[in-house]
């Protein structure tokens, strides 16, 4: 593996940035009401799985 500055793999960093951008796009593609509920309860989520489960729960209620 080719190491970049401070041992970071530059290819891995780019992949992580694309993954984060995709997550943001996924969030903003949700209905506005769901986004509002997620933002209102943001401090309750400890993991990404918690967040996904809550969004699915909201989807079932709709």
Predicted model as a PDB file, atoms N, CA, C, CB and O in Angstrom, pLDDT in the B-factor column:
MODEL        1                                                                  
ATOM      1  N   UNK A   1       0.851  -1.174   0.000  1.00 47.00           N  
ATOM      2  CA  UNK A   1       0.000   0.000   0.000  1.00 47.00           C  
ATOM      3  C   UNK A   1       0.894   1.233   0.000  1.00 47.00           C  
ATOM      4  CB  UNK A   1      -0.967   0.000   1.224  1.00 47.00           C  
ATOM      5  O   UNK A   1       1.902   1.284   0.706  1.00 47.00           O  
ATOM      6  N   UNK A   2       0.520   2.211  -0.788  1.00 51.00           N  
ATOM      7  CA  UNK A   2       1.266   3.457  -0.853  1.00 51.00           C  
ATOM      8  C   UNK A   2       0.747   4.383   0.236  1.00 51.00           C  
ATOM      9  CB  UNK A   2       1.145   4.117  -2.258  1.00 51.00           C  
ATOM     10  O   UNK A   2      -0.450   4.657   0.321  1.00 51.00           O  
ATOM     11  N   UNK A   3       1.659   4.853   1.057  1.00 51.00           N  
ATOM     12  CA  UNK A   3       1.272   5.721   2.163  1.00 51.00           C  
ATOM     13  C   UNK A   3       1.438   7.182   1.752  1.00 51.00           C  
ATOM     14  CB  UNK A   3       2.113   5.410   3.428  1.00 51.00           C  
ATOM     15  O   UNK A   3       2.412   7.543   1.091  1.00 51.00           O  
ATOM     16  N   UNK A   4       0.496   8.004   2.142  1.00 50.00           N  
ATOM     17  CA  UNK A   4       0.566   9.440   1.875  1.00 50.00           C  
ATOM     18  C   UNK A   4       1.137  10.161   3.082  1.00 50.00           C  
ATOM     19  CB  UNK A   4      -0.825  10.003   1.519  1.00 50.00           C  
ATOM     20  O   UNK A   4       1.843   9.570   3.899  1.00 50.00           O  
ATOM     21  N   UNK A   5       0.826  11.432   3.184  1.00 55.00           N  
ATOM     22  CA  UNK A   5       1.297  12.248   4.299  1.00 55.00           C  
ATOM     23  C   UNK A   5       0.736  11.699   5.605  1.00 55.00           C  
ATOM     24  CB  UNK A   5       0.891  13.731   4.110  1.00 55.00           C  
ATOM     25  O   UNK A   5      -0.448  11.368   5.681  1.00 55.00           O  
ATOM     26  N   UNK A   6       1.559  11.601   6.614  1.00 57.00           N  
ATOM     27  CA  UNK A   6       1.187  11.111   7.947  1.00 57.00           C  
ATOM     28  C   UNK A   6       0.591   9.706   7.906  1.00 57.00           C  
ATOM     29  CB  UNK A   6       0.195  12.064   8.593  1.00 57.00           C  
ATOM     30  O   UNK A   6      -0.217   9.349   8.764  1.00 57.00           O  
ATOM     31  N   UNK A   7       0.982   8.917   6.921  1.00 59.00           N  
ATOM     32  CA  UNK A   7       0.527   7.538   6.858  1.00 59.00           C  
ATOM     33  C   UNK A   7      -0.881   7.352   6.332  1.00 59.00           C  
ATOM     34  CB  UNK A   7       0.614   6.943   8.189  1.00 59.00           C  
ATOM     35  O   UNK A   7      -1.381   6.227   6.318  1.00 59.00           O  
ATOM     36  N   UNK A   8      -1.531   8.407   5.902  1.00 57.00           N  
ATOM     37  CA  UNK A   8      -2.897   8.277   5.374  1.00 57.00           C  
ATOM     38  C   UNK A   8      -2.842   7.792   3.934  1.00 57.00           C  
ATOM     39  CB  UNK A   8      -3.663   9.630   5.462  1.00 57.00           C  
ATOM     40  O   UNK A   8      -2.004   8.241   3.152  1.00 57.00           O  
ATOM     41  N   UNK A   9      -3.708   6.903   3.597  1.00 56.00           N  
ATOM     42  CA  UNK A   9      -3.800   6.399   2.241  1.00 56.00           C  
ATOM     43  C   UNK A   9      -4.655   7.381   1.432  1.00 56.00           C  
ATOM     44  CB  UNK A   9      -4.404   4.950   2.212  1.00 56.00           C  
ATOM     45  O   UNK A   9      -5.855   7.493   1.683  1.00 56.00           O  
ATOM     46  N   UNK A  10      -4.062   8.094   0.467  1.00 58.00           N  
ATOM     47  CA  UNK A  10      -4.825   9.109  -0.258  1.00 58.00           C  
ATOM     48  C   UNK A  10      -6.015   8.544  -1.026  1.00 58.00           C  
ATOM     49  CB  UNK A  10      -3.924   9.829  -1.209  1.00 58.00           C  
ATOM     50  O   UNK A  10      -7.022   9.233  -1.190  1.00 58.00           O  
ATOM     51  N   UNK A  11      -5.920   7.329  -1.488  1.00 61.00           N  
ATOM     52  CA  UNK A  11      -7.051   6.709  -2.187  1.00 61.00           C  
ATOM     53  C   UNK A  11      -8.177   6.449  -1.195  1.00 61.00           C  
ATOM     54  CB  UNK A  11      -6.621   5.386  -2.884  1.00 61.00           C  
ATOM     55  O   UNK A  11      -9.346   6.653  -1.524  1.00 61.00           O  
ATOM     56  N   UNK A  12      -7.847   6.004   0.005  1.00 69.00           N  
ATOM     57  CA  UNK A  12      -8.842   5.758   1.037  1.00 69.00           C  
ATOM     58  C   UNK A  12      -9.532   7.035   1.482  1.00 69.00           C  
ATOM     59  CB  UNK A  12      -8.203   5.086   2.223  1.00 69.00           C  
ATOM     60  O   UNK A  12     -10.734   7.036   1.746  1.00 69.00           O  
ATOM     61  N   UNK A  13      -8.780   8.118   1.565  1.00 68.00           N  
ATOM     62  CA  UNK A  13      -9.353   9.394   1.971  1.00 68.00           C  
ATOM     63  C   UNK A  13     -10.359   9.864   0.928  1.00 68.00           C  
ATOM     64  CB  UNK A  13      -8.247  10.452   2.174  1.00 68.00           C  
ATOM     65  O   UNK A  13     -11.437  10.336   1.290  1.00 68.00           O  
ATOM     66  N   UNK A  14     -10.038   9.749  -0.340  1.00 71.00           N  
ATOM     67  CA  UNK A  14     -10.958  10.149  -1.408  1.00 71.00           C  
ATOM     68  C   UNK A  14     -12.229   9.306  -1.369  1.00 71.00           C  
ATOM     69  CB  UNK A  14     -10.278  10.019  -2.784  1.00 71.00           C  
ATOM     70  O   UNK A  14     -13.330   9.824  -1.554  1.00 71.00           O  
ATOM     71  N   UNK A  15     -12.075   8.019  -1.130  1.00 72.00           N  
ATOM     72  CA  UNK A  15     -13.238   7.140  -1.043  1.00 72.00           C  
ATOM     73  C   UNK A  15     -14.118   7.520   0.134  1.00 72.00           C  
ATOM     74  CB  UNK A  15     -12.802   5.682  -0.922  1.00 72.00           C  
ATOM     75  O   UNK A  15     -15.344   7.490   0.025  1.00 72.00           O  
ATOM     76  N   UNK A  16     -13.505   7.881   1.265  1.00 70.00           N  
ATOM     77  CA  UNK A  16     -14.281   8.293   2.432  1.00 70.00           C  
ATOM     78  C   UNK A  16     -15.044   9.578   2.139  1.00 70.00           C  
ATOM     79  CB  UNK A  16     -13.365   8.484   3.649  1.00 70.00           C  
ATOM     80  O   UNK A  16     -16.190   9.718   2.567  1.00 70.00           O  
ATOM     81  N   UNK A  17     -14.445  10.505   1.431  1.00 75.00           N  
ATOM     82  CA  UNK A  17     -15.115  11.765   1.100  1.00 75.00           C  
ATOM     83  C   UNK A  17     -16.309  11.509   0.187  1.00 75.00           C  
ATOM     84  CB  UNK A  17     -14.130  12.744   0.428  1.00 75.00           C  
ATOM     85  O   UNK A  17     -17.369  12.108   0.371  1.00 75.00           O  
ATOM     86  N   UNK A  18     -16.146  10.625  -0.794  1.00 78.00           N  
ATOM     87  CA  UNK A  18     -17.273  10.287  -1.684  1.00 78.00           C  
ATOM     88  C   UNK A  18     -18.388   9.622  -0.889  1.00 78.00           C  
ATOM     89  CB  UNK A  18     -16.809   9.354  -2.837  1.00 78.00           C  
ATOM     90  O   UNK A  18     -19.565   9.885  -1.137  1.00 78.00           O  
ATOM     91  N   UNK A  19     -18.034   8.763   0.064  1.00 71.00           N  
ATOM     92  CA  UNK A  19     -19.033   8.086   0.889  1.00 71.00           C  
ATOM     93  C   UNK A  19     -19.803   9.104   1.717  1.00 71.00           C  
ATOM     94  CB  UNK A  19     -18.368   7.040   1.806  1.00 71.00           C  
ATOM     95  O   UNK A  19     -21.024   9.002   1.830  1.00 71.00           O  
ATOM     96  N   UNK A  20     -19.114  10.086   2.300  1.00 74.00           N  
ATOM     97  CA  UNK A  20     -19.772  11.114   3.101  1.00 74.00           C  
ATOM     98  C   UNK A  20     -20.688  11.967   2.224  1.00 74.00           C  
ATOM     99  CB  UNK A  20     -18.727  12.000   3.808  1.00 74.00           C  
ATOM    100  O   UNK A  20     -21.796  12.304   2.640  1.00 74.00           O  
ATOM    101  N   UNK A  21     -20.246  12.316   1.030  1.00 78.00           N  
ATOM    102  CA  UNK A  21     -21.076  13.101   0.126  1.00 78.00           C  
ATOM    103  C   UNK A  21     -22.325  12.328  -0.269  1.00 78.00           C  
ATOM    104  CB  UNK A  21     -20.283  13.499  -1.118  1.00 78.00           C  
ATOM    105  O   UNK A  21     -23.405  12.908  -0.380  1.00 78.00           O  
ATOM    106  N   UNK A  22     -22.187  11.029  -0.482  1.00 78.00           N  
ATOM    107  CA  UNK A  22     -23.345  10.207  -0.837  1.00 78.00           C  
ATOM    108  C   UNK A  22     -24.344  10.158   0.311  1.00 78.00           C  
ATOM    109  CB  UNK A  22     -22.904   8.785  -1.214  1.00 78.00           C  
ATOM    110  O   UNK A  22     -25.553  10.209   0.086  1.00 78.00           O  
ATOM    111  N   UNK A  23     -23.846  10.060   1.540  1.00 79.00           N  
ATOM    112  CA  UNK A  23     -24.731  10.060   2.700  1.00 79.00           C  
ATOM    113  C   UNK A  23     -25.507  11.366   2.779  1.00 79.00           C  
ATOM    114  CB  UNK A  23     -23.932   9.839   3.991  1.00 79.00           C  
ATOM    115  O   UNK A  23     -26.705  11.360   3.065  1.00 79.00           O  
ATOM    116  N   UNK A  24     -24.842  12.477   2.530  1.00 78.00           N  
ATOM    117  CA  UNK A  24     -25.518  13.767   2.570  1.00 78.00           C  
ATOM    118  C   UNK A  24     -26.587  13.847   1.492  1.00 78.00           C  
ATOM    119  CB  UNK A  24     -24.511  14.905   2.403  1.00 78.00           C  
ATOM    120  O   UNK A  24     -27.680  14.356   1.741  1.00 78.00           O  
ATOM    121  N   UNK A  25     -26.285  13.351   0.297  1.00 76.00           N  
ATOM    122  CA  UNK A  25     -27.269  13.354  -0.783  1.00 76.00           C  
ATOM    123  C   UNK A  25     -28.451  12.460  -0.428  1.00 76.00           C  
ATOM    124  CB  UNK A  25     -26.627  12.893  -2.103  1.00 76.00           C  
ATOM    125  O   UNK A  25     -29.600  12.806  -0.703  1.00 76.00           O  
ATOM    126  N   UNK A  26     -28.172  11.309   0.182  1.00 84.00           N  
ATOM    127  CA  UNK A  26     -29.244  10.416   0.609  1.00 84.00           C  
ATOM    128  C   UNK A  26     -30.149  11.114   1.617  1.00 84.00           C  
ATOM    129  CB  UNK A  26     -28.665   9.126   1.214  1.00 84.00           C  
ATOM    130  O   UNK A  26     -31.372  11.002   1.532  1.00 84.00           O  
ATOM    131  N   UNK A  27     -29.562  11.829   2.564  1.00 85.00           N  
ATOM    132  CA  UNK A  27     -30.352  12.525   3.577  1.00 85.00           C  
ATOM    133  C   UNK A  27     -31.232  13.586   2.930  1.00 85.00           C  
ATOM    134  CB  UNK A  27     -29.435  13.164   4.634  1.00 85.00           C  
ATOM    135  O   UNK A  27     -32.422  13.682   3.230  1.00 85.00           O  
ATOM    136  N   UNK A  28     -30.646  14.379   2.046  1.00 86.00           N  
ATOM    137  CA  UNK A  28     -31.407  15.465   1.436  1.00 86.00           C  
ATOM    138  C   UNK A  28     -32.436  14.968   0.419  1.00 86.00           C  
ATOM    139  CB  UNK A  28     -30.462  16.435   0.767  1.00 86.00           C  
ATOM    140  O   UNK A  28     -33.289  15.738  -0.022  1.00 86.00           O  
ATOM    141  N   UNK A  29     -32.365  13.707   0.049  1.00 88.00           N  
ATOM    142  CA  UNK A  29     -33.381  13.150  -0.839  1.00 88.00           C  
ATOM    143  C   UNK A  29     -34.606  12.658  -0.064  1.00 88.00           C  
ATOM    144  CB  UNK A  29     -32.790  12.007  -1.658  1.00 88.00           C  
ATOM    145  O   UNK A  29     -35.626  12.321  -0.665  1.00 88.00           O  
ATOM    146  N   UNK A  30     -34.509  12.614   1.272  1.00 88.00           N  
ATOM    147  CA  UNK A  30     -35.651  12.227   2.097  1.00 88.00           C  
ATOM    148  C   UNK A  30     -36.695  13.338   2.080  1.00 88.00           C  
ATOM    149  CB  UNK A  30     -35.205  11.919   3.550  1.00 88.00           C  
ATOM    150  O   UNK A  30     -36.358  14.502   1.864  1.00 88.00           O  
ATOM    151  N   UNK A  31     -37.970  12.983   2.309  1.00 90.00           N  
ATOM    152  CA  UNK A  31     -39.001  14.025   2.406  1.00 90.00           C  
ATOM    153  C   UNK A  31     -38.649  15.031   3.507  1.00 90.00           C  
ATOM    154  CB  UNK A  31     -40.388  13.391   2.684  1.00 90.00           C  
ATOM    155  O   UNK A  31     -38.011  14.681   4.499  1.00 90.00           O  
ATOM    156  N   UNK A  32     -39.064  16.258   3.320  1.00 92.00           N  
ATOM    157  CA  UNK A  32     -38.728  17.328   4.260  1.00 92.00           C  
ATOM    158  C   UNK A  32     -39.195  17.011   5.679  1.00 92.00           C  
ATOM    159  CB  UNK A  32     -39.343  18.641   3.798  1.00 92.00           C  
ATOM    160  O   UNK A  32     -38.505  17.346   6.643  1.00 92.00           O  
ATOM    161  N   UNK A  33     -40.348  16.375   5.818  1.00 92.00           N  
ATOM    162  CA  UNK A  33     -40.864  16.047   7.149  1.00 92.00           C  
ATOM    163  C   UNK A  33     -39.945  15.066   7.866  1.00 92.00           C  
ATOM    164  CB  UNK A  33     -42.277  15.463   7.046  1.00 92.00           C  
ATOM    165  O   UNK A  33     -39.731  15.175   9.074  1.00 92.00           O  
ATOM    166  N   UNK A  34     -39.405  14.108   7.119  1.00 91.00           N  
ATOM    167  CA  UNK A  34     -38.491  13.130   7.711  1.00 91.00           C  
ATOM    168  C   UNK A  34     -37.193  13.814   8.116  1.00 91.00           C  
ATOM    169  CB  UNK A  34     -38.207  11.971   6.724  1.00 91.00           C  
ATOM    170  O   UNK A  34     -36.664  13.541   9.194  1.00 91.00           O  
ATOM    171  N   UNK A  35     -36.669  14.700   7.267  1.00 91.00           N  
ATOM    172  CA  UNK A  35     -35.457  15.441   7.609  1.00 91.00           C  
ATOM    173  C   UNK A  35     -35.660  16.233   8.897  1.00 91.00           C  
ATOM    174  CB  UNK A  35     -35.057  16.383   6.460  1.00 91.00           C  
ATOM    175  O   UNK A  35     -34.779  16.267   9.756  1.00 91.00           O  
ATOM    176  N   UNK A  36     -36.826  16.869   9.028  1.00 93.00           N  
ATOM    177  CA  UNK A  36     -37.105  17.655  10.231  1.00 93.00           C  
ATOM    178  C   UNK A  36     -37.130  16.772  11.470  1.00 93.00           C  
ATOM    179  CB  UNK A  36     -38.438  18.396  10.089  1.00 93.00           C  
ATOM    180  O   UNK A  36     -36.592  17.151  12.510  1.00 93.00           O  
ATOM    181  N   UNK A  37     -37.749  15.597  11.372  1.00 94.00           N  
ATOM    182  CA  UNK A  37     -37.800  14.691  12.516  1.00 94.00           C  
ATOM    183  C   UNK A  37     -36.415  14.177  12.884  1.00 94.00           C  
ATOM    184  CB  UNK A  37     -38.726  13.522  12.221  1.00 94.00           C  
ATOM    185  O   UNK A  37     -36.076  14.079  14.063  1.00 94.00           O  
ATOM    186  N   UNK A  38     -35.617  13.849  11.874  1.00 91.00           N  
ATOM    187  CA  UNK A  38     -34.251  13.369  12.131  1.00 91.00           C  
ATOM    188  C   UNK A  38     -33.444  14.470  12.815  1.00 91.00           C  
ATOM    189  CB  UNK A  38     -33.555  12.925  10.803  1.00 91.00           C  
ATOM    190  O   UNK A  38     -32.736  14.209  13.787  1.00 91.00           O  
ATOM    191  N   UNK A  39     -33.549  15.688  12.315  1.00 92.00           N  
ATOM    192  CA  UNK A  39     -32.818  16.801  12.927  1.00 92.00           C  
ATOM    193  C   UNK A  39     -33.297  17.073  14.350  1.00 92.00           C  
ATOM    194  CB  UNK A  39     -32.969  18.062  12.079  1.00 92.00           C  
ATOM    195  O   UNK A  39     -32.492  17.410  15.218  1.00 92.00           O  
ATOM    196  N   UNK A  40     -34.591  16.931  14.598  1.00 95.00           N  
ATOM    197  CA  UNK A  40     -35.139  17.175  15.932  1.00 95.00           C  
ATOM    198  C   UNK A  40     -34.645  16.149  16.954  1.00 95.00           C  
ATOM    199  CB  UNK A  40     -36.661  17.159  15.879  1.00 95.00           C  
ATOM    200  O   UNK A  40     -34.566  16.446  18.147  1.00 95.00           O  
ATOM    201  N   UNK A  41     -34.316  14.952  16.490  1.00 94.00           N  
ATOM    202  CA  UNK A  41     -33.889  13.879  17.391  1.00 94.00           C  
ATOM    203  C   UNK A  41     -32.415  13.519  17.192  1.00 94.00           C  
ATOM    204  CB  UNK A  41     -34.758  12.642  17.178  1.00 94.00           C  
ATOM    205  O   UNK A  41     -31.980  12.452  17.624  1.00 94.00           O  
ATOM    206  N   UNK A  42     -31.653  14.384  16.553  1.00 91.00           N  
ATOM    207  CA  UNK A  42     -30.262  14.081  16.199  1.00 91.00           C  
ATOM    208  C   UNK A  42     -29.405  13.694  17.398  1.00 91.00           C  
ATOM    209  CB  UNK A  42     -29.644  15.267  15.513  1.00 91.00           C  
ATOM    210  O   UNK A  42     -28.497  12.873  17.266  1.00 91.00           O  
ATOM    211  N   UNK A  43     -29.678  14.269  18.559  1.00 92.00           N  
ATOM    212  CA  UNK A  43     -28.850  13.972  19.736  1.00 92.00           C  
ATOM    213  C   UNK A  43     -29.115  12.580  20.305  1.00 92.00           C  
ATOM    214  CB  UNK A  43     -29.092  15.013  20.816  1.00 92.00           C  
ATOM    215  O   UNK A  43     -28.375  12.123  21.176  1.00 92.00           O  
ATOM    216  N   UNK A  44     -30.154  11.900  19.832  1.00 93.00           N  
ATOM    217  CA  UNK A  44     -30.494  10.565  20.331  1.00 93.00           C  
ATOM    218  C   UNK A  44     -29.783   9.441  19.586  1.00 93.00           C  
ATOM    219  CB  UNK A  44     -31.979  10.356  20.242  1.00 93.00           C  
ATOM    220  O   UNK A  44     -29.765   8.307  20.065  1.00 93.00           O  
ATOM    221  N   UNK A  45     -29.199   9.728  18.432  1.00 91.00           N  
ATOM    222  CA  UNK A  45     -28.568   8.687  17.616  1.00 91.00           C  
ATOM    223  C   UNK A  45     -27.132   8.476  18.046  1.00 91.00           C  
ATOM    224  CB  UNK A  45     -28.625   9.050  16.127  1.00 91.00           C  
ATOM    225  O   UNK A  45     -26.334   9.414  18.061  1.00 91.00           O  
ATOM    226  N   UNK A  46     -26.806   7.248  18.395  1.00 91.00           N  
ATOM    227  CA  UNK A  46     -25.441   6.918  18.822  1.00 91.00           C  
ATOM    228  C   UNK A  46     -24.651   6.282  17.686  1.00 91.00           C  
ATOM    229  CB  UNK A  46     -25.470   5.974  20.034  1.00 91.00           C  
ATOM    230  O   UNK A  46     -23.426   6.393  17.639  1.00 91.00           O  
ATOM    231  N   UNK A  47     -25.354   5.610  16.764  1.00 87.00           N  
ATOM    232  CA  UNK A  47     -24.685   4.960  15.646  1.00 87.00           C  
ATOM    233  C   UNK A  47     -25.472   5.234  14.366  1.00 87.00           C  
ATOM    234  CB  UNK A  47     -24.543   3.430  15.894  1.00 87.00           C  
ATOM    235  O   UNK A  47     -26.611   5.699  14.404  1.00 87.00           O  
ATOM    236  N   UNK A  48     -24.846   4.940  13.254  1.00 84.00           N  
ATOM    237  CA  UNK A  48     -25.522   5.082  11.966  1.00 84.00           C  
ATOM    238  C   UNK A  48     -26.720   4.130  11.886  1.00 84.00           C  
ATOM    239  CB  UNK A  48     -24.538   4.808  10.803  1.00 84.00           C  
ATOM    240  O   UNK A  48     -27.737   4.453  11.272  1.00 84.00           O  
ATOM    241  N   UNK A  49     -26.592   2.959  12.511  1.00 88.00           N  
ATOM    242  CA  UNK A  49     -27.693   1.997  12.503  1.00 88.00           C  
ATOM    243  C   UNK A  49     -28.917   2.552  13.222  1.00 88.00           C  
ATOM    244  CB  UNK A  49     -27.256   0.683  13.154  1.00 88.00           C  
ATOM    245  O   UNK A  49     -30.047   2.308  12.799  1.00 88.00           O  
ATOM    246  N   UNK A  50     -28.702   3.301  14.310  1.00 91.00           N  
ATOM    247  CA  UNK A  50     -29.813   3.949  15.023  1.00 91.00           C  
ATOM    248  C   UNK A  50     -30.553   4.914  14.099  1.00 91.00           C  
ATOM    249  CB  UNK A  50     -29.295   4.700  16.273  1.00 91.00           C  
ATOM    250  O   UNK A  50     -31.783   4.949  14.062  1.00 91.00           O  
ATOM    251  N   UNK A  51     -29.784   5.682  13.370  1.00 89.00           N  
ATOM    252  CA  UNK A  51     -30.362   6.662  12.450  1.00 89.00           C  
ATOM    253  C   UNK A  51     -31.156   5.974  11.345  1.00 89.00           C  
ATOM    254  CB  UNK A  51     -29.260   7.537  11.840  1.00 89.00           C  
ATOM    255  O   UNK A  51     -32.275   6.380  11.034  1.00 89.00           O  
ATOM    256  N   UNK A  52     -30.582   4.944  10.760  1.00 88.00           N  
ATOM    257  CA  UNK A  52     -31.257   4.213   9.689  1.00 88.00           C  
ATOM    258  C   UNK A  52     -32.543   3.572  10.204  1.00 88.00           C  
ATOM    259  CB  UNK A  52     -30.327   3.139   9.098  1.00 88.00           C  
ATOM    260  O   UNK A  52     -33.571   3.612   9.528  1.00 88.00           O  
ATOM    261  N   UNK A  53     -32.490   2.990  11.379  1.00 92.00           N  
ATOM    262  CA  UNK A  53     -33.688   2.368  11.953  1.00 92.00           C  
ATOM    263  C   UNK A  53     -34.784   3.408  12.186  1.00 92.00           C  
ATOM    264  CB  UNK A  53     -33.343   1.657  13.277  1.00 92.00           C  
ATOM    265  O   UNK A  53     -35.960   3.128  11.953  1.00 92.00           O  
ATOM    266  N   UNK A  54     -34.414   4.589  12.637  1.00 93.00           N  
ATOM    267  CA  UNK A  54     -35.406   5.641  12.879  1.00 93.00           C  
ATOM    268  C   UNK A  54     -36.035   6.111  11.568  1.00 93.00           C  
ATOM    269  CB  UNK A  54     -34.759   6.831  13.611  1.00 93.00           C  
ATOM    270  O   UNK A  54     -37.247   6.318  11.500  1.00 93.00           O  
ATOM    271  N   UNK A  55     -35.220   6.279  10.530  1.00 91.00           N  
ATOM    272  CA  UNK A  55     -35.752   6.689   9.225  1.00 91.00           C  
ATOM    273  C   UNK A  55     -36.701   5.623   8.691  1.00 91.00           C  
ATOM    274  CB  UNK A  55     -34.602   6.941   8.215  1.00 91.00           C  
ATOM    275  O   UNK A  55     -37.744   5.954   8.127  1.00 91.00           O  
ATOM    276  N   UNK A  56     -36.359   4.363   8.860  1.00 91.00           N  
ATOM    277  CA  UNK A  56     -37.260   3.280   8.418  1.00 91.00           C  
ATOM    278  C   UNK A  56     -38.557   3.304   9.207  1.00 91.00           C  
ATOM    279  CB  UNK A  56     -36.578   1.903   8.570  1.00 91.00           C  
ATOM    280  O   UNK A  56     -39.635   3.097   8.649  1.00 91.00           O  
ATOM    281  N   UNK A  57     -38.454   3.554  10.497  1.00 93.00           N  
ATOM    282  CA  UNK A  57     -39.638   3.664  11.347  1.00 93.00           C  
ATOM    283  C   UNK A  57     -40.540   4.788  10.846  1.00 93.00           C  
ATOM    284  CB  UNK A  57     -39.233   3.911  12.817  1.00 93.00           C  
ATOM    285  O   UNK A  57     -41.753   4.610  10.734  1.00 93.00           O  
ATOM    286  N   UNK A  58     -39.955   5.936  10.547  1.00 91.00           N  
ATOM    287  CA  UNK A  58     -40.739   7.053  10.031  1.00 91.00           C  
ATOM    288  C   UNK A  58     -41.378   6.704   8.697  1.00 91.00           C  
ATOM    289  CB  UNK A  58     -39.865   8.294   9.883  1.00 91.00           C  
ATOM    290  O   UNK A  58     -42.504   7.113   8.418  1.00 91.00           O  
ATOM    291  N   UNK A  59     -40.666   5.952   7.879  1.00 87.00           N  
ATOM    292  CA  UNK A  59     -41.207   5.539   6.589  1.00 87.00           C  
ATOM    293  C   UNK A  59     -42.416   4.637   6.727  1.00 87.00           C  
ATOM    294  CB  UNK A  59     -40.150   4.841   5.789  1.00 87.00           C  
ATOM    295  O   UNK A  59     -43.351   4.718   5.930  1.00 87.00           O  
ATOM    296  N   UNK A  60     -42.402   3.782   7.726  1.00 88.00           N  
ATOM    297  CA  UNK A  60     -43.539   2.890   7.965  1.00 88.00           C  
ATOM    298  C   UNK A  60     -44.753   3.650   8.480  1.00 88.00           C  
ATOM    299  CB  UNK A  60     -43.155   1.801   8.958  1.00 88.00           C  
ATOM    300  O   UNK A  60     -45.890   3.257   8.221  1.00 88.00           O  
ATOM    301  N   UNK A  61     -44.515   4.736   9.205  1.00 84.00           N  
ATOM    302  CA  UNK A  61     -45.617   5.529   9.747  1.00 84.00           C  
ATOM    303  C   UNK A  61     -46.319   6.362   8.662  1.00 84.00           C  
ATOM    304  CB  UNK A  61     -45.100   6.448  10.852  1.00 84.00           C  
ATOM    305  O   UNK A  61     -47.487   6.724   8.797  1.00 84.00           O  
ATOM    306  N   UNK A  62     -45.582   6.653   7.589  1.00 70.00           N  
ATOM    307  CA  UNK A  62     -46.133   7.533   6.533  1.00 70.00           C  
ATOM    308  C   UNK A  62     -47.192   6.843   5.691  1.00 70.00           C  
ATOM    309  CB  UNK A  62     -45.017   8.024   5.625  1.00 70.00           C  
ATOM    310  O   UNK A  62     -47.742   7.451   4.772  1.00 70.00           O  
TER     311      UNK A  62                                                      
ENDMDL                                                                          
END                                                                             
